[in-house]
Amino acid sequence: MVATGLAFIIGWLLFSLVELGCMLSKPWGLAGEAPLGDLLVLVASVGGLAALAMMPMLGALLGSGKLERALLARGRHRLATLLLRLLLPSLLFLVLVMIATISVRKPGVTPIVLVGLGAGASVAAALVLQRLQEGRISLWLMLIIGSGAVLSGVLLQILNNEYYLRLFHSAHFSVSIMAIVSIIYGIHFLLSTLRVPDRLAKRMAISGAVAAVACIAISLLFLPSSNLAKYIITEKSAGSYRFLTALLLATDFDGDGYSALLVGADCDGLDRGVSPDVGTISGNCLVRRYLPHRKSEAEVAKEVAALLSMVMSAGHGASGEGLGARPPHRQGAKSPNILLISADALRADRVGHLGYGRETTPNLDALAANCVVMEQFYVHSSATRPSMLSWVMMQHPDLAVQSASKKSTIGSNALSMLEQAGYSVNLVMWMDDIMLPLRRSGVGSWTLAKDNKSAIDSVIELVDREDDKKFVWAHMRGVHHPYGGVEGQSSFGATVSDKYDDSVVAFDAELGRLLKHMEQSGMIDDYLIIVTSDHGEELGDHGSGFHGQTLYSESIHVPMVLCMPGVAQQRISALTRAIDLFPTLLDYSGIAVSDDKFEGRSWLPFIGGGATMPEMPHFSQLLPGSTNSRIAVRFDGCSLLYDLKHGSYELYNYAVDPGEKRNLASFENAECGFDRLAAFAAWFLTRTDNWSEHAGATSR
């Protein structure tokens, strides 16, 4: 028993050091600047989480040892001994990994394979131990086996962290458990080759146990209040984050999807009506917590209202039209043909006219030279479906998804308005389930084109038709992974980034083919042309390989080229929103948008020498219920990324740090203040509630 306990303590220390080293080796933005107190909480919390994860295994193994002795006390039977030593560790591993798989609620093939591998490894380890005890394996071989097992466990966890957010989420916990088992078995083998005095082993085991309990206590007491420690664990680790996920799911006592313990963001763990994503002012945790000093709902509401009023009065002039005030409808405006090209997963910083050094987009750049370019155009989600629904429904993703899911509201969208105004609405999509609710509603004509070439072929066929008023939208495969150019195209290199750029070149070539056809046919001046993207691509900039996982700039900052007949070239540097795209198209086409439920507003008054484009707060979301439920707010060169599930946040000055690498959240006098951005986030999450009524409570 003492040897088993000592193996666990050494294994716990080694695993914790590996996990901590992996976290701190990543570019998390505060290297050398982190407050000492936060770093101490981080170190203790990593150890505490590892200890909590290993306790069930320790208890099971110690219990199995007692069971084995109790059974063998009734009579020594060699077969019974062998079966117990083979089956108990294997069954334990099977149970642990199955619990890990179920706990993250995303079962898949990878965890099942890991279960099989882990069970096989446990059987082999138990068999080797049995033969060692029978004197059939040399100590040198045991030394090699033990060292190999420890090294394998360490490398396994390093790889687990390096490929964090690139594997199935359910795999990470399983891999971590495999790493722990491998390390502990290896240390157990090594200890069996050494003659460690029982008294020394006992003292070491007790000291380690005290340290583990202390780490657990520090985690429970200080981790909830350390934003930096929460951020690093939840954003930069595989094992620790998965341990936390299981703990948070187990402590969601009110069933609202959030826990109030450790890094859980629930501010009332026993009230289902109070959570981070609830839409009421009284029940939303961010409204309750966003200020350093607690204030009443009325005071919070009044401060939010004052901030919004200040922003919009600065943007719209002395008339004070209010948040997102809709510009006047253009009477008698012409109705042009409209061509919208959206490339899947095209980042803004890989486009030539937005400053990229490589010649990736010569055709798009040539088009942009004569059109309106939105330099700071941001979409509202890094996932395709919520992002594109927010365009068409002219609402942010949370409301857009709700509206698209209801028969009573799905008909009120930009595509239906175009159709009702006499447009032939034609959509070419590279996936058949994009905007599926709209497709099922019967609006428009839909065509499936799975590659860029077939998409452009379909668009050429559509623009060549003799329809009076055409709306053609091609959402092309663009640069969606897997990356790479087309046959015969020269390559930038072999890295993932190089292959991504090859994909950009291939997309641009097809775009050029379409533009050349339209120009040669004499129709290009008859179209309002838009080229943009549904979201960006992460490419490992913050740990993730693709999209839909984060809300950093590389995920939601995309190109926007807007070519309007009769409007001169213009570059707009103000922060602009994707929900304003279709209101602008409708406004330019003379179609009135009068429903107050739409959150988008037309850009038309600010294009072509009009008023200066106002900068409104930009909101983006990974919707509640997703793996990474979070919200981001951008305004005045600063960005706040708030994790709804864990209550941690990141703060960046993206005006001087466009890659969002230096997290300012731990600095009291940072150039970007938390309170103002958090006030916007609090308003956004509860914007369907009656803020004016709450704000007025202060005067009653």
VOGU-3710 file (C-alpha; in Angstrom, 3 decimals, decimal comma):
1> mvatglafii> 0,000/0,000/0,000  2,832/2,401/0,856  4,565/1,655/-2,471  1,332/2,327/-4,357  0,810/5,605/-2,504  4,390/6,693/-3,185  4,017/5,857/-6,887  0,901/8,003/-7,009  2,563/10,949/-5,277  5,583/10,929/-7,590
11> gwllfslvel> 3,302/10,438/-10,594  1,124/13,333/-9,429  4,125/15,661/-9,134  5,501/14,663/-12,531  2,152/14,974/-14,323  1,492/18,375/-12,724  4,912/19,675/-13,806  4,339/18,476/-17,383  0,898/20,073/-17,504  2,165/23,356/-16,039
21> gcmlskpwgl> 5,159/23,448/-18,369  2,918/22,927/-21,408  0,664/25,807/-20,333  3,459/28,281/-19,699  5,296/27,401/-22,908  2,389/28,672/-25,002  2,054/32,329/-26,107  -0,494/33,330/-23,507  0,423/36,988/-23,527  1,842/37,719/-20,062
31> ageaplgdll> 5,245/36,037/-20,046  7,399/37,692/-17,425  4,617/40,111/-16,436  2,117/37,950/-14,562  1,422/38,905/-10,929  3,148/36,494/-8,546  -0,055/35,758/-6,630  -1,858/34,646/-9,782  1,050/32,426/-10,784  1,071/30,752/-7,353
41> vlvasvggla> -2,671/30,109/-7,631  -2,100/28,682/-11,110  0,643/26,314/-9,925  -1,395/25,126/-6,952  -4,571/24,771/-9,017  -2,899/22,596/-11,651  -1,680/20,319/-8,861  -5,060/20,386/-7,142  -6,957/19,445/-10,298  -4,542/16,596/-11,029
51> alammpmlga> -4,922/15,329/-7,452  -8,719/15,423/-7,710  -8,590/13,530/-10,998  -6,273/10,859/-9,577  -8,084/10,290/-6,281  -10,728/7,897/-7,679  -7,978/5,806/-9,272  -5,951/5,741/-6,059  -8,992/4,744/-4,027  -9,938/2,035/-6,500
61> llgsgklera> -6,441/0,550/-6,606  -6,054/0,580/-2,829  -9,518/-0,934/-2,536  -8,679/-3,601/-5,098  -5,552/-4,471/-3,092  -7,671/-5,025/0,017  -10,153/-7,080/-1,996  -7,328/-9,179/-3,387  -5,904/-9,897/0,063  -9,334/-10,697/1,466
71> llargrhrla> -10,050/-13,208/-1,279  -6,616/-14,783/-1,165  -6,790/-15,111/2,615  -9,371/-17,845/2,098  -6,891/-19,959/0,205  -4,016/-19,354/-2,152  -5,067/-20,050/-5,668  -2,674/-19,074/-8,396  -5,387/-18,549/-11,027  -7,426/-16,299/-8,700
81> tlllrlllps> -4,350/-14,191/-8,004  -3,569/-13,813/-11,692  -7,146/-12,878/-12,613  -7,401/-10,289/-9,855  -4,136/-8,619/-10,813  -5,037/-8,644/-14,482  -8,679/-7,636/-14,376  -8,945/-5,112/-11,561  -6,573/-2,484/-13,042  -8,043/-3,005/-16,506
91> llflvlvmia> -11,619/-2,665/-15,299  -10,619/0,422/-13,329  -9,118/2,024/-16,424  -12,163/1,129/-18,500  -14,498/2,740/-15,968  -12,378/5,894/-15,672  -12,128/6,468/-19,413  -15,822/5,742/-20,002  -16,703/8,278/-17,287  -14,351/10,773/-18,931
101> tisvrkpgvt> -15,951/10,184/-22,312  -19,492/10,527/-21,006  -18,635/13,550/-18,870  -17,805/15,751/-21,836  -21,024/14,686/-23,601  -19,386/14,181/-26,965  -18,678/10,485/-27,523  -16,816/9,507/-30,649  -14,569/6,894/-32,243  -11,360/8,291/-30,746
111> pivlvglgag> -12,309/7,692/-27,054  -13,458/4,144/-27,863  -10,090/3,376/-29,453  -8,343/4,892/-26,434  -10,387/2,714/-24,090  -9,207/-0,367/-25,936  -5,580/0,742/-25,949  -5,685/1,699/-22,280  -7,282/-1,562/-21,233  -4,667/-3,495/-23,193
121> asvaaalvlq> -1,857/-1,507/-21,624  -3,247/-2,132/-18,132  -3,490/-5,878/-18,778  0,081/-5,954/-20,081  1,348/-3,950/-17,094  -0,425/-6,209/-14,604  0,957/-9,302/-16,348  4,498/-7,910/-16,230  4,140/-7,161/-12,500  2,853/-10,683/-11,895
131> rlqegrislw> 5,820/-12,232/-13,683  8,226/-9,926/-11,867  6,887/-11,093/-8,536  7,365/-14,678/-9,705  10,983/-13,870/-10,496  10,617/-14,473/-14,231  11,697/-10,969/-15,406  15,078/-9,374/-14,733  15,382/-6,106/-12,849  17,176/-4,497/-15,811
141> lmliigsgav> 14,226/-5,277/-18,064  11,875/-3,852/-15,435  14,013/-0,693/-15,297  13,722/-0,307/-19,066  9,969/-0,989/-18,998  9,385/1,436/-16,143  11,438/4,223/-17,704  9,715/3,678/-21,048  6,268/3,840/-19,430  7,069/7,090/-17,602
151> lsgvllqiln> 8,543/8,663/-20,720  5,556/7,531/-22,796  3,137/9,081/-20,332  5,023/12,384/-20,323  5,208/12,527/-24,130  1,551/11,540/-24,410  0,461/14,473/-22,260  2,768/16,899/-24,068  1,223/15,836/-27,385  -2,218/16,085/-25,793
161> neyylrlfhs> -1,543/19,742/-24,980  0,135/20,504/-28,288  -2,881/19,246/-30,204  -5,344/20,910/-27,845  -8,514/22,017/-29,690  -7,491/19,990/-32,737  -8,707/16,625/-31,423  -12,216/15,606/-30,471  -12,915/17,298/-27,143  -13,872/13,970/-25,594
171> ahfsvsimai> -10,421/12,567/-26,397  -8,382/14,931/-24,230  -9,595/13,620/-20,877  -9,048/10,054/-22,058  -5,522/10,835/-23,218  -4,759/12,518/-19,880  -5,980/9,481/-17,942  -3,848/7,247/-20,166  -0,836/9,489/-19,466  -1,441/9,339/-15,703
181> vsiiygihfl> -1,835/5,549/-15,734  1,309/5,126/-17,814  3,343/7,406/-15,524  2,114/5,711/-12,333  2,654/2,187/-13,648  6,133/3,175/-14,823  7,049/4,661/-11,447  5,636/1,580/-9,725  7,919/-0,585/-11,883  10,921/1,613/-11,099
191> lstlrvpdrl> 10,214/1,554/-7,384  10,025/-2,229/-7,526  13,625/-2,316/-8,788  14,799/-0,127/-5,896  14,973/-0,893/-2,209  13,218/2,137/-0,753  13,072/1,850/3,069  9,468/1,549/4,226  9,891/4,403/6,706  11,247/6,766/4,016
201> akrmaisgav> 8,577/5,722/1,520  5,899/6,319/4,129  7,220/9,785/4,966  7,445/10,708/1,308  3,925/9,477/0,630  2,511/11,402/3,606  4,368/14,602/2,653  3,130/14,316/-0,907  -0,415/13,662/0,261  -0,299/16,785/2,456
211> aavaciaisl> 0,956/18,820/-0,524  -1,799/17,415/-2,748  -4,485/18,259/-0,184  -3,036/21,774/0,165  -3,179/22,240/-3,609  -6,804/21,106/-3,651  -7,654/23,553/-0,848  -5,928/26,468/-2,613  -7,773/25,595/-5,840  -11,145/25,671/-4,112
221> lflpssnlak> -10,403/28,888/-2,232  -8,486/31,074/-4,696  -9,026/29,786/-8,235  -12,553/31,316/-8,519  -11,129/34,808/-7,909  -8,017/34,537/-10,089  -8,964/35,525/-13,622  -5,462/34,847/-14,934  -5,278/31,311/-13,513  -8,767/30,514/-14,839
231> yiiteksags> -7,878/31,895/-18,248  -4,656/29,907/-18,602  -6,190/26,642/-17,396  -9,297/26,903/-19,569  -7,561/28,277/-22,668  -4,086/26,740/-22,652  -4,375/23,232/-21,229  -5,817/19,891/-22,230  -5,768/17,711/-19,113  -6,535/20,337/-16,464
241> yrfltallla> -9,362/21,796/-18,536  -10,929/18,360/-19,069  -10,669/17,601/-15,346  -12,447/20,883/-14,715  -15,125/20,064/-17,286  -16,008/16,855/-15,496  -16,069/18,609/-12,115  -18,246/21,454/-13,398  -20,756/19,073/-14,946  -20,911/17,117/-11,691
251> tdfdgdgysa> -21,544/20,304/-9,666  -24,255/21,830/-11,875  -26,827/21,394/-9,136  -29,605/23,513/-10,674  -29,301/22,014/-14,166  -28,795/25,309/-16,031  -25,566/24,135/-17,684  -23,272/26,139/-15,376  -21,551/25,426/-12,069  -20,933/27,872/-9,223
261> llvgadcdgl> -17,773/26,111/-7,993  -14,114/26,476/-9,023  -14,129/28,187/-12,425  -17,872/27,895/-12,960  -19,491/31,213/-13,886  -22,889/30,585/-12,296  -23,534/33,247/-9,650  -26,291/31,185/-8,000  -25,701/27,450/-8,180  -29,151/26,569/-6,839
271> drgvspdvgt> -31,379/28,852/-8,957  -32,001/27,742/-12,542  -33,253/31,222/-13,415  -29,851/32,771/-12,700  -26,983/32,009/-15,079  -24,408/33,721/-17,317  -26,540/33,532/-20,471  -30,020/34,236/-19,118  -31,685/37,151/-20,905  -33,153/38,940/-17,881
281> isgnclvrry> -31,363/41,781/-16,135  -32,115/40,406/-12,667  -30,880/36,901/-13,525  -27,805/37,543/-15,670  -24,500/36,892/-13,897  -22,486/39,327/-15,991  -24,844/42,153/-15,035  -24,313/41,209/-11,399  -20,558/40,858/-11,608  -19,195/43,181/-14,258
291> lphrkseaev> -18,351/46,057/-11,896  -15,583/45,760/-9,284  -17,988/47,017/-6,616  -21,485/45,607/-6,498  -24,232/47,996/-7,584  -27,982/47,732/-7,788  -29,715/46,712/-11,016  -30,914/50,285/-11,459  -27,398/51,691/-11,137  -26,034/49,134/-13,593
301> akevaallsm> -28,838/49,879/-16,046  -28,334/53,626/-15,746  -24,586/53,350/-16,368  -25,105/51,102/-19,415  -27,723/53,467/-20,829  -25,391/56,435/-20,322  -22,528/54,670/-22,098  -24,698/53,702/-25,062  -26,130/57,195/-25,320  -22,649/58,710/-25,265
311> vmsaghgasg> -21,424/56,393/-28,031  -24,375/56,933/-30,315  -24,569/60,694/-29,829  -20,909/60,857/-30,855  -21,641/58,733/-33,916  -24,884/60,310/-35,099  -24,414/63,926/-34,170  -26,367/66,222/-31,924  -29,733/64,880/-33,043  -29,171/61,849/-30,813
321> eglgarpphr> -30,974/59,220/-32,862  -30,171/56,524/-30,314  -28,406/53,162/-30,502  -28,279/51,897/-34,046  -30,689/54,531/-35,350  -31,904/53,625/-38,852  -31,043/56,157/-41,576  -33,889/57,457/-43,759  -35,104/55,179/-46,561  -34,002/56,285/-50,036
331> qgakspnill> -37,136/57,126/-51,977  -37,110/56,218/-55,675  -33,830/54,333/-55,518  -33,049/52,032/-58,427  -33,081/48,273/-58,021  -29,786/46,845/-59,284  -28,889/43,223/-59,766  -27,014/41,946/-56,721  -24,116/39,475/-56,653  -22,814/38,323/-53,257
341> isadalradr> -19,724/36,121/-53,158  -18,789/34,763/-49,727  -15,721/32,559/-49,376  -15,683/30,145/-46,467  -12,916/30,784/-43,900  -11,089/33,710/-45,580  -9,060/35,791/-43,103  -8,684/39,515/-43,645  -4,948/39,478/-42,947  -4,300/37,117/-45,892
351> vghlgygret> -5,710/39,572/-48,446  -3,425/41,848/-50,469  -5,383/45,124/-50,327  -5,604/44,754/-46,531  -1,834/44,643/-46,147  -0,714/41,047/-46,704  2,799/40,761/-48,132  2,206/37,782/-50,404  0,372/38,132/-53,703  -2,587/35,951/-52,793
361> tpnldalaan> -5,552/37,973/-54,107  -4,633/39,956/-57,252  -8,168/39,754/-58,702  -9,896/40,775/-55,479  -7,360/43,589/-55,034  -8,047/44,890/-58,548  -11,780/44,898/-57,793  -11,217/46,652/-54,447  -9,248/49,422/-56,152  -12,519/50,753/-57,599
371> cvvmeqfyvh> -14,946/49,885/-54,795  -15,770/50,542/-51,153  -13,471/48,630/-48,777  -14,389/48,065/-45,136  -10,988/47,674/-43,488  -12,352/46,636/-40,072  -15,263/44,403/-41,061  -16,100/41,809/-38,394  -18,655/38,988/-38,517  -20,575/37,892/-35,417
381> ssatrpsmls> -19,522/34,260/-35,030  -16,584/32,093/-36,060  -18,957/29,287/-37,107  -20,630/29,306/-40,531  -24,289/28,738/-39,696  -24,818/31,311/-36,915  -22,666/33,805/-38,807  -24,627/33,583/-42,062  -28,000/33,432/-40,331  -27,104/36,691/-38,576
391> wvmmqhpdla> -26,618/38,302/-42,020  -29,952/37,190/-43,446  -32,019/37,663/-40,287  -30,232/41,018/-39,685  -29,825/40,093/-36,032  -26,979/38,894/-33,852  -26,543/35,090/-33,792  -28,544/34,388/-30,620  -31,690/36,116/-31,902  -31,059/35,084/-35,526
401> vqsaskksti> -30,978/31,383/-34,643  -34,154/31,778/-32,583  -35,940/33,652/-35,374  -34,896/31,091/-37,990  -36,181/28,220/-35,850  -39,764/29,566/-35,536  -42,403/29,435/-38,250  -43,848/32,738/-37,044  -40,583/34,658/-37,597  -38,552/32,785/-40,229
411> gsnalsmleq> -40,430/34,487/-43,054  -39,205/37,893/-41,926  -35,716/37,915/-43,432  -33,700/39,709/-46,094  -34,113/36,973/-48,725  -37,908/37,033/-48,396  -37,904/40,836/-48,665  -35,900/40,655/-51,879  -38,242/38,041/-53,291  -41,305/40,084/-52,352
421> agysvnlvmw> -39,748/43,094/-54,092  -39,606/41,160/-57,368  -36,079/39,770/-57,237  -35,311/36,243/-58,424  -33,394/34,902/-55,428  -30,731/32,314/-56,314  -28,376/30,704/-53,829  -25,347/28,533/-54,619  -24,057/26,783/-51,506  -21,105/24,447/-51,085
431> mddimlplrr> -22,835/22,579/-48,224  -26,493/21,598/-48,410  -27,247/22,211/-44,712  -26,107/25,839/-44,577  -29,087/28,006/-43,557  -31,267/24,885/-43,708  -34,249/26,550/-41,957  -34,413/29,189/-44,717  -34,119/26,563/-47,419  -36,993/24,599/-45,904
441> sgvgswtlak> -39,102/27,759/-45,719  -39,251/27,779/-49,522  -37,497/31,066/-50,190  -35,297/31,227/-53,296  -33,784/28,640/-55,587  -30,920/26,602/-54,142  -28,000/24,931/-55,952  -25,292/22,706/-54,451  -21,723/23,266/-55,703  -19,069/21,530/-53,606
451> dnksaidsvi> -15,965/23,154/-55,073  -14,996/26,650/-56,171  -14,972/25,876/-59,880  -18,478/24,398/-59,971  -19,736/27,304/-57,826  -18,406/29,884/-60,302  -19,817/27,840/-63,209  -23,242/28,004/-61,548  -22,907/31,755/-60,901  -21,963/32,438/-64,532
461> elvdreddkk> -25,022/30,515/-65,661  -27,231/32,549/-63,318  -25,881/35,994/-64,230  -26,292/35,158/-67,924  -30,044/34,706/-67,508  -32,412/37,391/-68,762  -34,191/38,016/-65,421  -35,136/41,637/-64,718  -33,871/41,735/-61,147  -31,479/39,093/-59,891
471> fvwahmrgvh> -30,043/38,356/-56,483  -27,294/35,741/-56,708  -25,479/34,570/-53,596  -22,661/32,049/-53,902  -21,268/30,816/-50,608  -18,202/29,048/-51,955  -15,924/26,483/-50,389  -13,364/29,272/-50,546  -10,363/28,347/-48,412  -12,047/25,869/-46,071
481> hpyggvegqs> -9,759/23,053/-44,908  -8,259/20,817/-46,167  -6,006/23,474/-47,631  -4,053/23,508/-50,863  -4,066/24,887/-54,382  -5,357/23,310/-57,545  -3,410/21,114/-59,949  -0,715/23,017/-61,790  -0,649/25,897/-59,286  2,682/26,856/-57,745
491> sfgatvsdky> 2,873/26,545/-53,953  4,139/28,912/-51,254  5,524/25,998/-49,219  4,709/22,960/-47,098  3,478/24,495/-43,815  -0,184/24,755/-42,880  0,013/28,530/-43,322  1,549/28,097/-46,778  -1,132/25,640/-47,836  -3,803/28,027/-46,576
501> ddsvvafdae> -2,346/30,769/-48,763  -2,370/28,347/-51,704  -6,120/27,932/-51,112  -6,572/31,705/-51,105  -4,818/31,952/-54,467  -7,022/29,187/-55,910  -10,198/30,939/-54,733  -9,024/34,281/-56,103  -8,341/32,718/-59,505  -11,951/31,487/-59,730
511> lgrllkhmeq> -13,228/34,888/-58,614  -11,119/36,447/-61,363  -12,674/34,102/-63,923  -16,154/35,275/-62,913  -15,239/38,978/-62,960  -13,569/38,628/-66,359  -16,686/36,957/-67,779  -18,944/39,694/-66,417  -16,664/42,422/-67,754  -16,423/40,864/-71,214
521> sgmiddylii> -20,207/40,432/-71,270  -20,708/44,109/-70,396  -22,792/43,363/-67,324  -20,399/44,149/-64,487  -21,625/47,756/-64,151  -25,217/46,533/-63,788  -24,469/44,666/-60,573  -24,014/45,585/-56,982  -21,113/43,225/-56,137  -20,034/42,134/-52,660
531> vtsdhgeelg> -17,076/39,880/-51,817  -16,623/38,800/-48,213  -16,385/35,732/-45,944  -18,482/34,037/-43,273  -15,576/33,856/-40,794  -11,800/33,631/-40,624  -9,474/30,779/-39,721  -7,372/30,331/-36,605  -4,307/28,543/-38,039  -2,902/27,930/-34,558
541> dhgsgfhgqt> -2,589/31,619/-33,636  -4,251/30,973/-30,265  -4,044/27,174/-30,042  -6,810/26,114/-32,399  -6,350/24,912/-35,936  -9,584/25,729/-37,705  -12,613/27,841/-36,691  -15,675/27,840/-34,460  -13,635/27,600/-31,249  -12,627/31,191/-30,434
551> lysesihvpm> -13,539/34,822/-31,124  -10,076/36,294/-31,667  -9,583/38,643/-34,608  -8,231/35,950/-36,910  -11,557/34,128/-36,534  -13,999/36,961/-37,229  -12,111/39,745/-39,072  -12,789/39,158/-42,775  -12,530/41,158/-46,027  -15,462/43,260/-47,249
561> vlcmpgvaqq> -15,428/44,717/-50,750  -18,624/46,538/-51,766  -18,996/47,665/-55,381  -21,997/49,938/-55,920  -22,841/51,352/-59,372  -22,246/55,084/-59,270  -20,279/55,052/-55,986  -16,584/55,965/-56,090  -13,739/54,066/-54,449  -13,612/54,566/-50,695
571> risaltraid> -11,793/52,965/-47,758  -13,625/52,998/-44,433  -11,459/52,389/-41,364  -14,241/52,378/-38,751  -15,246/49,106/-37,098  -18,174/47,722/-39,144  -20,675/44,944/-38,455  -21,854/42,044/-40,619  -25,500/42,471/-39,551  -25,479/45,799/-41,409
581> lfptlldysg> -24,725/44,206/-44,798  -28,225/43,233/-45,894  -29,887/46,398/-44,551  -27,448/48,294/-46,801  -28,288/46,135/-49,835  -32,006/46,520/-49,217  -31,664/50,261/-48,688  -29,667/50,708/-51,902  -32,286/48,668/-53,795  -35,127/50,819/-52,514
591> iavsddkfeg> -36,607/48,200/-50,176  -37,816/49,577/-46,858  -36,786/47,804/-43,635  -39,193/48,942/-40,957  -39,354/46,096/-38,423  -37,745/47,174/-35,141  -36,666/43,611/-34,366  -33,862/43,908/-36,941  -30,590/44,953/-35,323  -28,737/45,783/-38,533
601> rswlpfiggg> -28,570/49,338/-39,904  -27,738/50,627/-43,380  -24,269/51,980/-44,207  -25,632/54,015/-47,091  -25,589/57,477/-45,432  -21,850/57,013/-44,785  -20,837/55,813/-48,254  -19,934/57,994/-51,216  -18,958/61,174/-49,420  -21,718/61,136/-46,819
611> atmpemphfs> -21,360/61,474/-43,058  -18,481/59,860/-41,161  -19,167/56,213/-40,356  -19,910/55,921/-36,615  -18,242/53,159/-34,654  -20,721/51,151/-32,637  -19,836/48,344/-30,221  -19,358/45,091/-32,112  -20,620/41,867/-30,536  -19,702/38,314/-31,521
621> qllpgstnsr> -20,782/35,025/-30,019  -20,192/31,340/-29,645  -23,708/30,449/-28,628  -24,638/29,075/-25,172  -24,746/25,315/-25,246  -21,691/25,059/-27,489  -18,372/23,663/-26,251  -16,948/27,165/-25,856  -19,847/29,412/-24,906  -18,544/32,975/-24,962
631> iavrfdgcsl> -19,052/36,557/-26,086  -16,661/39,194/-27,441  -17,095/42,987/-27,465  -14,988/45,303/-29,628  -15,069/49,075/-29,414  -12,666/51,988/-29,728  -9,640/49,783/-30,461  -10,202/47,481/-27,483  -11,623/43,968/-27,245  -13,098/42,006/-24,355
641> lydlkhgsye> -13,423/38,238/-24,746  -15,640/36,855/-21,985  -15,985/33,131/-21,266  -19,586/32,621/-20,153  -18,983/29,098/-18,899  -16,010/29,868/-16,657  -16,331/33,584/-15,921  -12,794/34,376/-17,090  -12,031/37,140/-19,556  -9,304/38,499/-21,816
651> lynyavdpge> -8,693/42,143/-22,615  -6,719/43,392/-25,620  -5,791/46,653/-27,272  -6,174/45,367/-30,829  -5,444/48,816/-32,268  -1,765/48,334/-31,326  -1,883/44,545/-30,873  -3,909/43,312/-33,874  -2,946/39,692/-33,215  -4,408/39,959/-29,681
661> krnlasfena> -1,373/38,365/-28,046  -0,867/40,553/-24,951  -3,663/39,980/-22,485  -4,197/43,114/-20,385  -6,745/41,599/-18,013  -4,413/41,480/-14,984  -3,346/45,132/-15,101  -5,354/47,660/-13,131  -4,316/50,691/-15,188  -4,382/49,099/-18,612
671> ecgfdrlaaf> -5,022/51,184/-21,710  -8,294/49,304/-22,237  -10,694/49,428/-19,296  -12,828/46,415/-18,396  -15,864/48,263/-17,037  -17,010/49,957/-20,231  -16,708/46,845/-22,413  -18,331/44,704/-19,721  -21,217/47,178/-19,559  -21,767/46,711/-23,290
681> aawfltrtdn> -21,610/42,929/-22,865  -24,111/43,069/-20,002  -26,485/45,150/-22,106  -26,087/42,821/-25,096  -26,864/39,625/-23,191  -30,014/41,153/-21,705  -31,005/43,537/-24,515  -34,441/41,915/-24,914  -35,281/42,947/-21,331  -36,571/46,434/-20,489
691> wsehagatsr> -33,414/48,409/-19,738  -35,150/51,776/-19,727  -37,515/50,616/-16,998  -34,614/49,451/-14,815  -32,636/52,622/-15,472  -35,633/54,713/-14,453  -35,779/52,942/-11,107  -33,086/55,236/-9,741  -35,394/58,223/-9,927  -38,289/56,542/-8,146
//
